[in-house]
Amino acid sequence: MTREPCEPLPGDRLRDTEIAAWLLDHPAFFVEHEWLLEHLSIPHDCGEAVSLIERQVALLRQTNQELCRQIERLVHVARFNDALLGHMHALTLALLQTNDVTETIATVEAALREHFGVEWVTLRVLTAREAACQVEVFAGPQEVSAFAALQRHREVYVGPPDERELSLLFPKQTTIRSWALVPFDQPLFQGVLALGSRDADRFHPDLGRVFLTRLGELIGTRLNALLQARVAP
């Protein structure tokens, strides 16, 4: 095999980084000097020597496998989000057909159990800001006091339940290991939606809160509209 002279590298002594940079700038180098590949070897993890082409193929295969795993994860997330969107749409339509607060709460609890797989659901109206709405306050003084901090921060909480709060919202449930607390802060009322699970990882602290926040806005807006209709002259 004829060996053509190689293009000289800049400088007599080059650092590894300089050689690597030069090769990146000349990607066709080994194509033009293919005979070099026969004399190059790269140690493999197992200690055996493999050719540069074999090593490149192994790296490309590894990269391809990782890309396939990423695509699978993206497809899974996309399917999950699509199903979630469908359930949210169904809940929205159901809420539009409710006529009072009691019916709305029952609709929410049923939908979250049936379509979202939530094991335990409860909704409490903590305070109402119009005298005419006082009949719709479902929470007692202890609950109002216990969830005052949640109302002040106006942020969804996800994670392990507090024993006192758990006993107030789910007095008969001792198997709840994680839950989500979604606060309502509407013009006419404040409240909380609690979602409980026996799975400690269902509502973990790193869980995204965007969906839960929007769920609270949807339900809270519907309840506020019903209360507004009630107090309107």
C-alpha positions, 0 to 999 in steps of 0.5 A, a space after each residue: 500500500 502506498 503511503 502518502 506523506 501526511 500534511 505536517 502538523 503545526 509545531 514540533 511538539 504539540 499538546 494532546 488538546 492541540 492535536 485533538 483540535 487540529 483533527 477536529 478542524 480536519 475531519 477528512 484527515 483519516 479518509 485521505 490517510 486511510 492506511 494510518 487506521 491500520 496502525 492505530 489502536 485505542 485501549 478498551 475498558 476491558 483492556 483489549 486493543 480495538 481499532 479506531 473504527 471499532 471504537 468509533 462504531 461502539 461510541 456511535 452505538 452507545 450514543 444511538 442507544 442513549 438517543 433512543 432512550 431519550 426519544 422513548 422518554 419523550 414519547 412517554 411524556 407526550 402520551 401522558 400529557 395528552 391524556 392529562 389534557 383530555 382529562 382536564 378538558 372533561 373536567 372543565 366540561 363537567 364543571 360548566 354543567 354544575 349549578 351549585 357549590 355542593 354539586 361542583 365539589 362532588 363533581 371534582 372529587 369524582 373526576 379526580 378519583 376516576 380520571 386522575 387516579 387520585 385515591 383520596 380527595 377532599 375540598 374545603 372552603 375555608 373562608 367566604 368574604 361575603 356574608 351571603 356566602 357563609 352558608 357555603 363554608 365547609 371548614 371548621 375553625 381548626 381547619 381554618 387555623 391549620 391551613 392559614 400558612 398555606 393561604 398566605 403563601 398561595 403555593 401548592 404543597 406536595 410531599 409527606 403530610 403533616 399529621 395534624 393537617 391530615 387528621 383534619 382533612 382525612 380523619 379516618 385515613 392513616 395510610 396516606 403517605 404523600 399528598 398535594 395541597 392546592 390553595 384557592 384564593 378567589 375574590 369571594 372565598 379561600 379554600 384548599 383541595 387535598 389529594 392523598 395517596 398511599 404511594 410516598 412517591 406519588 406527590 414527592 417534593 420534586 413534582 412539578 406544580 404547574 398542573 396542580 396550580 392550573 387545576 386549582 385555578 380552574 376549580 376555584 374560578 368555577 366555585 367563585 362564579 357560583 358564589 358570585 351568582 348567589 350574592 348578586 342582587 
